[in-house]
Amino acid sequence: MTLMNTYGLTEEQQMMREAVLDTLAQALPQENILGMDERKEFPEAAYQALAQSGFLALPFEEQYGGAQGSYRDLAVLMETLGYYYTGIAQGIMTTLIYAGSHVARFASEELKQKLIPEIIEGKTKLALAMSEPGTGSDVAGLSTSAVKADGGYVMNGSKVWITCAHVADYLVVVARTSKSESRHDGLTTFLVDAKAPGVTITPLNMLGRRTTHANEVHFENVFIPDGYELSEEGKAWPNLMKALGTERLALASISAGHSFKITEYARDYAKDRIQFDKPISDNQVIQHKLVDMWLKSETARQAIYRVADLLDGGEAAIEETSMAKIIATESNFEVANVGLQILGGAGYSTEYPMQMYFRDSRVGPIGGGTNEIQRNVLAKRMGL
Ligand SMILES: Cc1cc2nc3c(=O)[nH]c(=O)nc-3n(C[C@H](O)[C@H](O)[C@H](O)COP(=O)(O)OP(=O)(O)OC[C@H]3O[C@@H](n4cnc5c(N)ncnc54)[C@H](O)[C@@H]3O)c2cc1C
């Protein structure tokens, strides 16, 4: 029995959830996931199956072949993917939202007409390259440069922790095109061919989400033709801020779905595991741990749905988005930590998936703007 109820879902959203879970059950059986994690293998078959079933169309406009779904639809999709497996959720989210929202919102008409249908069909994947060795939280401090040249720009610099760059066809790169008085001016976003001469992508070993792992990306005199800008020259900052809200909603939705998966797994294990001649779930202390895990999952879910509804109503929802990101990602890690304790030695063993859930949940408070940065946003809004 799934604990993830259908509260607040339309009939279409319930059907989407069921269809996504059916598609994944066929293309990526649960028992294969742990091995893929060990091999750090991108879940390509699942990605393609979701594309073939049309789910990658959800956030894009109808005129480019998209389904023009609502933010609530997006939250349901991401929550469902995160519930089934965070790796496939991260893979889809990186192309569709992290990087894809820059293409969908800010690319030229010509680029949109070419790229969006390819993304929807699963033929083109993207990655977002913003963070650098010298700058993470302080995005405005980035130093990768793009200098105007004949017919385009020449890019030099390094990026780090770039999710899915190893499978991406294009990178959405934020670079400095000029120095200016204001740190937030002078940044431009570009679409860069990941196979262009001078681009080097090196996989990194990360703690979790190993099938969609992070990468180092180096640019050495990479030529970017005119027309591949995804912002006005020097004016990327407002675009980055607009895209970040959707990214945080998607991230939080994955964490909420993942929390339900962990709670169900721990519940089922506790009902089966016999100690002192009875299931460990007969102990009230275990029951209460499981109930608290469920409470955290449901609270996270309600927080993301609230953000989605506000965004669908045209609100900026800046505070609520930061709150939902903190609630969902911290709950996810707490739920995984308690889940691991419920499994005892099996929780700590690499033969069982719980340790993967624990590792996969840890990135939430770091990615998409750390939770300290989210608390800074909220502190400012409190007038502090
Ligand atoms: C698995 C993974 C995948 C990632 N994927 C991508 C990706 O696809 N694309 C991309 O561009 N980036 C990606 N990142 C990078 C991520 O966005 C950064 O790690 C994050 O923004 C933090 O930057 P940093 O690691 O440089 O930490 P730092 O900015 O150095 O921060 C270190 C610590 O100091 C705290 N801190 C910093 N400044 C402040 C402040 N003003 N107030 C309070 N606390 C502060 C931080 O919260 C953090 O706890 C990924 C990271 C990980 C781990």
The ligand as an SDF file (V2000), in Angstrom:
LIG
                    3D

 53 58  0  0  0  0  0  0  0  0999 V2000
   25.6820   16.4350   -6.3170 C   0  0  0  0  0  0  0  0  0  0  0  0
   25.7670   17.8690   -6.7250 C   0  0  0  0  0  0  0  0  0  0  0  0
   25.2610   18.2550   -7.9450 C   0  0  0  0  0  0  0  0  0  0  0  0
   25.3610   19.5710   -8.3630 C   0  0  0  0  0  0  0  0  0  0  0  0
   24.8980   19.9130   -9.6080 N   0  0  0  0  0  0  0  0  0  0  0  0
   25.1440   21.1630  -10.0830 C   0  0  0  0  0  0  0  0  0  0  0  0
   24.8120   21.4930  -11.4370 C   0  0  0  0  0  0  0  0  0  0  0  0
   24.2550   20.6820  -12.1820 O   0  0  0  0  0  0  0  0  0  0  0  0
   25.1270   22.7270  -11.8870 N   0  0  0  0  0  0  0  0  0  0  0  0
   25.7360   23.6620  -11.1060 C   0  0  0  0  0  0  0  0  0  0  0  0
   26.0030   24.7560  -11.5840 O   0  0  0  0  0  0  0  0  0  0  0  0
   26.0500   23.3770   -9.7990 N   0  0  0  0  0  0  0  0  0  0  0  0
   25.7770   22.1510   -9.2870 C   0  0  0  0  0  0  0  0  0  0  0  0
   26.1090   21.8400   -7.9910 N   0  0  0  0  0  0  0  0  0  0  0  0
   26.7870   22.8370   -7.1800 C   0  0  0  0  0  0  0  0  0  0  0  0
   25.9090   23.4050   -6.0800 C   0  0  0  0  0  0  0  0  0  0  0  0
   24.9730   24.2990   -6.6220 O   0  0  0  0  0  0  0  0  0  0  0  0
   26.8720   24.0500   -5.0830 C   0  0  0  0  0  0  0  0  0  0  0  0
   27.5920   23.0070   -4.4520 O   0  0  0  0  0  0  0  0  0  0  0  0
   26.1610   24.9010   -4.0830 C   0  0  0  0  0  0  0  0  0  0  0  0
   25.6050   26.0370   -4.6790 O   0  0  0  0  0  0  0  0  0  0  0  0
   27.1210   25.3410   -2.9640 C   0  0  0  0  0  0  0  0  0  0  0  0
   28.2880   25.8720   -3.4780 O   0  0  0  0  0  0  0  0  0  0  0  0
   29.6990   25.3390   -2.9660 P   0  0  0  0  0  0  0  0  0  0  0  0
   29.6920   23.8790   -3.0460 O   0  0  0  0  0  0  0  0  0  0  0  0
   30.7580   26.0780   -3.6810 O   0  0  0  0  0  0  0  0  0  0  0  0
   29.7360   25.7180   -1.4230 O   0  0  0  0  0  0  0  0  0  0  0  0
   30.1370   27.1350   -0.8100 P   0  0  0  0  0  0  0  0  0  0  0  0
   29.4120   28.2270   -1.5060 O   0  0  0  0  0  0  0  0  0  0  0  0
   31.6130   27.2050   -0.7110 O   0  0  0  0  0  0  0  0  0  0  0  0
   29.5170   27.0020    0.6580 O   0  0  0  0  0  0  0  0  0  0  0  0
   30.0970   26.1640    1.6480 C   0  0  0  0  0  0  0  0  0  0  0  0
   29.2340   26.2640    2.9010 C   0  0  0  0  0  0  0  0  0  0  0  0
   29.1710   27.6310    3.3440 O   0  0  0  0  0  0  0  0  0  0  0  0
   27.8290   28.0600    3.3920 C   0  0  0  0  0  0  0  0  0  0  0  0
   27.7410   29.4540    2.9840 N   0  0  0  0  0  0  0  0  0  0  0  0
   28.3140   30.0500    1.9050 C   0  0  0  0  0  0  0  0  0  0  0  0
   27.9840   31.3420    1.8520 N   0  0  0  0  0  0  0  0  0  0  0  0
   27.1640   31.5860    2.9080 C   0  0  0  0  0  0  0  0  0  0  0  0
   26.4690   32.7130    3.4000 C   0  0  0  0  0  0  0  0  0  0  0  0
   26.5240   33.8960    2.7700 N   0  0  0  0  0  0  0  0  0  0  0  0
   25.7060   32.5710    4.5050 N   0  0  0  0  0  0  0  0  0  0  0  0
   25.6190   31.3830    5.1400 C   0  0  0  0  0  0  0  0  0  0  0  0
   26.2480   30.2660    4.7320 N   0  0  0  0  0  0  0  0  0  0  0  0
   27.0140   30.3740    3.6260 C   0  0  0  0  0  0  0  0  0  0  0  0
   27.0810   27.1460    2.4200 C   0  0  0  0  0  0  0  0  0  0  0  0
   25.6910   27.0910    2.7170 O   0  0  0  0  0  0  0  0  0  0  0  0
   27.7870   25.8230    2.6360 C   0  0  0  0  0  0  0  0  0  0  0  0
   27.2770   25.1800    3.7670 O   0  0  0  0  0  0  0  0  0  0  0  0
   25.9640   20.5400   -7.5250 C   0  0  0  0  0  0  0  0  0  0  0  0
   26.4530   20.1460   -6.2650 C   0  0  0  0  0  0  0  0  0  0  0  0
   26.3620   18.8450   -5.8710 C   0  0  0  0  0  0  0  0  0  0  0  0
   26.9310   18.4490   -4.5200 C   0  0  0  0  0  0  0  0  0  0  0  0
  1  2  1  0
  2  3  1  0
  2 52  2  0
  3  4  2  0
  4  5  1  0
  4 50  1  0
  5  6  2  0
  6  7  1  0
  6 13  1  0
  7  8  2  0
  7  9  1  0
  9 10  1  0
 10 11  2  0
 10 12  1  0
 12 13  2  0
 13 14  1  0
 14 15  1  0
 14 50  1  0
 15 16  1  0
 16 17  1  0
 16 18  1  0
 18 19  1  0
 18 20  1  0
 20 21  1  0
 20 22  1  0
 22 23  1  0
 23 24  1  0
 24 25  2  0
 24 26  1  0
 24 27  1  0
 27 28  1  0
 28 29  2  0
 28 30  1  0
 28 31  1  0
 31 32  1  0
 32 33  1  0
 33 34  1  0
 33 48  1  0
 34 35  1  0
 35 36  1  0
 35 46  1  0
 36 37  1  0
 36 45  1  0
 37 38  2  0
 38 39  1  0
 39 40  1  0
 39 45  2  0
 40 41  1  0
 40 42  2  0
 42 43  1  0
 43 44  2  0
 44 45  1  0
 46 47  1  0
 46 48  1  0
 48 49  1  0
 50 51  2  0
 51 52  1  0
 52 53  1  0
M  END
$$$$
